[in-house]
């Protein structure tokens, strides 16, 4: 038996989960930007799309690693996800910072102007924040005639007096503080990406566990069907050897008593019977027409043994000819009638086989007008009735039944009820 191949989550499902998660992130961040009133929506929009695409690529790169861990225990996969997501989140945070670096200062300046501040950067890299009222005070209206004195010319790298006064009133954020802030932002973004990666990895592990559970259910169903098929084969093969044993005994008796023509007829009929009964699947179904054909061959064989005592009657409606039933299901019942009615009588015995439809079910009956001793029903359970009951239970469960007992007037009657399934 070949080793079971570990079940995998469909690549289509994995890709859909990755794309869906990052598109949802893109939509939420974009909506947040509109709500809080961020400036420059157009340039920010395509940069968010670029970050989302890069995030998808990084997550897709993580997927093969997680897939290789499918056979591992759950605790191992959880630890691997926690460790693997850390560098991936830092990479995503770095990509985010790099993509938005060229527009960050413009966005900050726009926000400052909207809030009434001017934000600028000096040559040392320090960030200066001062109110716009101080940055551009209007001239005093009390002295209209006196024009404002011109500002002294600024030499290179030397701030003017106005600039010095303005810088002295501005709030300065040093370059070192800005670097610390940048690292804090990087860490903050990385933590957010870390959470998103953990969320997707959790979803993937849940999908993998569900797929493994479905695969286990399918394997269990396959094993159950294989066991049932083996049981059906065993029960089916119990029929043919038992019948063959009886027939060979009869042939031996015919040969010993000089009934060579009868023995030859029985051998030919027996050959036809086995050719037809062994060509099909022992676990498969036959049509009622095929089953009746086999049983007629069987009774032809037994008629060679009991030419004066065995009579048969058939009541099979044509509309039920294609009804499906387990192959050779009637043979043990007919064999019981031959063994306990025909062989035990000195007079002619009629074995009647009938079929009918009853409330959507197929009803089959085997009746004889033999002695009908009560004890023969118990004896017949050995390889006859018990075999049929077991096969019906294995094939249909509680949907099929078998009842056997004395006939209404005399003899013995066995009735089988099973689901009516027509061919096709």
KAHU-V811219 format. One line per field, one symbol per residue. ss: DSSP state (@ for helix, = for strand, . for the rest). phi: phi as a letter, one per 20 degrees, with the letter a starting at -180 (. if undefined). psi: psi as a letter, one per 40 degrees, with the letter a starting at -180 (. if undefined). A space follows every 50 residues. Layout:
BEGIN
ss=???
phi=???
psi=???
END
This chain:
BEGIN
ss=..........@@@@@@@@@@@@@@@@@@@@@@@@@@....@@@@@@@@@@ @@@@@@@@@@@@@@@@@@.....@@@@@@@@@@@@@@@@@@@@@@@@@@@ @@@@@@@@@@@@@@@.=====.....=====@@@@............... ..........@@@@@@@@@.===.@@@@@@@@@@@@@@@@@@@@@@@@@@ @@@@@@@@@@@@@@@@@@@@@@@@@@@@@@@@@@@@@@@@@@@@@@@@@@ @@@@@@...@@@@@@@@@@@@@@@@@@.......===@@@@@@@@@@@@@ @@@@@....=======.@@@..====....@@@@@@@@@@@@......== ========..========......@@@@@@....@@@@@@@@@@@@@@@. ======.....========.==..
phi=.ffffffcfggffffffffffffffgfffffffffemfelffffffffff ffffffffffffggffffegfffffffffffffffffffffffffffffe ffdfffffffffffencddbcefenfddcbfffefbffffffcffeffff fffefgmdffffffffffeeeddfffffffffffffffffffffffffff ffffffffffffffffffffffffffffffffffffffffffffgfffff ffffffeneffffffffffffffffeeefeffeeedfgffffffffffff fffffcfedecccccdfgfdfefebgfmfefffffffffddffedddfcd dddccbdblmceddccccdffmffffffffffceffffgfffffecmffc bcccrgffdbmccccddbgedefm
psi=hiihhhiihhdddddddddddddddddddddddddefiifdddddddddd dddddddddddddddddeedeiidddddddddddddddddddddddddde deedddddddddddefihhihadeeihhhiiddddghiiheegddhiiii iihhihehiiddddddddeihhhidddddddddddddddddddddddddd ddddddddddddddddddddddddddddddddddddeddddddddddddd ddddddeegddddddddddddddddddediheeiiiiddddddddddddd dddddgdedhiiihghhdeedehiihifdedddddddddedddeieihhh hhhiiihhfeihhhihiifadfhddddddeececdddddddddddebeei ihhhaiiddiaihhhhhiihhih.
END
